[in-house]
Amino acid sequence: MNRLNQFERDRMYGMSERIEIDGHQCVYELEGEGPCLTLLHSVGLSTREGWRYQRDALRERFKVLTYDFRGLGESSRGAGPVGVARFVSDLTALLAALQIGKTALMGVSLGGFVAQKFAAQCPRNVTALVLVSTAPKIHAGFEQRRAERNEKIRANGMAAAAGHQIESHFPADFVAAHPEAVDWYRRHYLANDPDVYIEVMEDLGRYDSTADLARIAAPTLIVGGEADHSSVAGARPLESVRALHAGIRGSRLVTIPGAFHYPHIDHAEAFNAAVLPFLLETAA
């Protein structure tokens, strides 16, 4: 599908549903037929809509569950803290409410942290795992940079970080060629609640799944952009995905040349070509 047409249609899928999960309204969509596949989004692109380049192909073969984490996208926050542990608890409750016993998981960035933790805690419920642009932990050297950015956002709102976010998360040639896609991303980034965003980012700074990786039993594909310079990528591009690959027994690693932090957007064709065969193979 042409990118321009796709980004012009913010609501190209059916109506979303709402369900009460542990004191918050969770917005989700469930579409397609076949084995279940759950897609988990990032914090910067804080919405299930970020998977729009994948959903058409996936829903032809899978029952695809997408939803917004609490406090992000269209889901309400509810009471209490937000972070990886809470998002894993919500995912557990959502799958139970929808009577989904087993699912494949695909998560990008924050969604990858949640997918790791869930797969380690509930190995019998995960049929396959795709971890995109994520890490077992964020490199300690980025603490100061994260604190400074959070302080700017706290003082001036999400707009204080939007320009740098786009510059650091998308290749310059993609930005120049697809202004409509960048504008779409910017709208979603600016729509974040600054307090929720900061709380999630601080939680990720403390997160460490290194000891959990050996408990992941599902077939696992790890995807990284070769030009990802985000803090999640590590001190250098691909450092984090290589650490995941080393820690998860039997995992596969695919790197995408030229891709930044969101290979499923800026190199969607290459991403789909790597991921879809793996999902079909593991489903079979």
N, C-alpha and C positions, 0 to 999 in steps of 0.2 A: 504494500500500500504506500502511496506517495506520502512523504513526511508532511508536506504542507497540508494536504487534505486531512491527514490524521490529527494534526495539532489544531486544525480549525474546528474539529468536532470534540469539544470537551466532554460531551456526554454521548459517546458513540455506542455505549452498551446499555443494557436494560437498567431498570430502576434499581437503586441500591436498597438494601433492607437494613433495619435497625433491630438490635437485640440488647437486652440488659445483661451486662456481664460485670459482676462484682462492683456494682454501684456506679457504672458508667454506661452510656449509650454507645454501643459499638456499631459502626457503619460497615457493612460488608456486601459483597456480591458473590454469588455462587452460580457458575454457568458452565455448560458443556456436559458431556457424558464420558464415563470411563473411570479409571483409577483417579483418586483425589490428588491434587497438587495444590499446595498452599504457597502463595507468594507474599514475601515480607519486604516492606519498603525501607528506605533510608530515613534519616532525620531531616536532611536538607530538602529532599524531595518527599515531603511528609504526606504521601497519599498513595493509595493503591493504583492510581492512574499512571504512575511511573512505568508500569509494565505494559503500556499500550502497544509497543512494538512486538511483544511476545504473545499477547492474549489471543489474537485471532488464530494463530497456528496452534497454540496449546489447547484451546477449548474444542478443537476438532478431535482431539485424542484423549483429553482429560476432563474431569470435573474440577474446574479451577476456582479456588477460594482466594479472594483478595479482600483485604479489610484494612482499615486505618487504626494504627495503635492509639491507645487512649491519649487524649490531649493533642493529637496530631491529625492533620487532615480534617475530616468531618466528625470524627469520634470525640465525644466529650471527655473531659479529664476525670471527673469524679473526685473523690477525696483521696488523700494519701500521696506517697511518693510515686514518681515515675522513673523508670530505668529498666535495664535488661531483665532483672528478676521479676518485676511486675509485669512486663510484657510477656514473659514466658508463662506466668500464672494465667494471664488473660487468654493466651493462645490455648492453653490446656482446657480452660473453661469453655471457650468458644467451640472447640472441636467436640467437646462432650455435649454441648447444647445442640449442635447441628448433627449429632449422632455419627460423627466421622471417627472411626476407630483407627484407621491407618491413612497416612498421607505422605507424599513426597514433599520436601520443603525446599524452596529456593529463596534465599535472602541476600540483599545487597547492602553492604556497609552496616548500619545499625541492624537491619534485618538479618544479616549474616551472623551477628553476635547472638541475636535471639535464636536463630536456627541452630547454632552450635550448642547452646545451653539446653534447648529443648531436646535435641537429639541425644545428648549425653544423659539427661534425666529420664527420658522416656524412649529408650532405644526400640522397644517393641512396637511403638506407634509410628516409626519413621521408616518408610520404604526406600527412600533415596534422599540425598542431600546435595544441593548445589550452593556453594558459598562464593559470593561475588564481591570483590573489592572489600574484603573484610580481614579480620586479624584475630589472633588469640589474645592480644593486648596491644594497646597503643603505645608507641615508643615513648619512653619517659622524657626524652629530649624536647618534646613538644608541649610540656606543661606550661611554660611561660607564654608561648604563643597562644595557647588555648585560653589561658586566663586573661590575656590582654584583649582577645577578641570578645570573650564573654562580657568583659567590663564595658567595651564599646557598645555592645548590644543592649546591655542593661541600661546604659545612659541614653542611647539614641535610637533604640529599636532595631529591627531586623535589617533596615536599609543600611545600617552602618557596616554590615558585612557582605551585602549582596554582590557588590561588584567584584570583590576578591573571591567570593565563592564561585562565581561563574568563571572567572579567569583561571582559577586553579583546578576546576573540575571538568572543564571542557576544552578540547583542542581549539586553537585560534581559527583554524580553517573551518571547523564545524560551526563555530560561532558566526563567522562571516557568511557561510553558505546557508545557514538555517536560522535566521533571526526570529522566525515565528516560534521555533522550538525553544530558543533561549528566552524569549519573552514569556512563554508558557511556564518555563522553569522558574523564572524570576517571580512571577505572580505567586506560585506556590511557596517559594522560599520566603517571600515577604509576608505571607499569610500565617507563618508560624507564630505562635504565642511566645514572646521572648523568654518568659519565665520557664515555660516547659522546655524550650530549646536549650536553654542554659543548664537546666537540671539534668537533661538527658546527656548533654555533652560532658558535664562533670562526672556523671555516673560512668560513662564510657572511659573516661580517663583513669578510673579506678578499676575497671573491669580486667580480669585475667582468667582466661579459660584454659591456660596451658595444661593444668593438671587434669582437666576434663576430657582432653582430646582423645586419650586412649580408650575412653568409654564409648566413643562413637562407633557404632557397629554398622550403620547403613552404608551402602555404596556411596562414595562421595566424589563429586567433581568440584574442583576449585578453579575459579576464573579470575585472572588479574589483567589489568591494562598495563602494558609495558611502559607507558609514560605517565602512570599515576604517581603524582608527587604529593598527594594528600597526606595528612598526618596518619590516617589509617593504614596507608601503604607501607609505612615504616620509615627508617632513616634514609632509605633509598627505594626506588620503585621495585616492587615484587618481593621485598623483604618479608612482609607479613604473610603473603600467600604461600611463600616457600616454607615459612615456619608452620603454617597449617598443614601443608603437604607432608612435611616431615613428622608431624605429630599425629596425623590421622592415618591409621594403618590401612594400606591398600588404596589410598586416595589417588586420584588423577589430577594433574595440574595442566591447565590450558592458559597460555598467555596470548594476548591479542595485541599485535604491533600497532602503535599509534594511539591506542585507546588510553583515556584518562580514567577518572574514578567511576564513570558510568558507562562501561562498554556496551551495556544493553540499550543505550541510547545513541552514543556517538559512533559506535560500530555495530549497529543492531544486526546487520546481515551476518557478519562474522560470528557474533555472539550466538545467534540462533543456530547457525550451522554447527557450532560446537556443543550447544546445550541440548537441543532437541533429540539428536540420536542417543545421547546418554539417558535422557528421561524415558525414551521409548524402550531402550534396551533394558533398563532396570525395571520398568513396568512389566515388561514381558517375562 
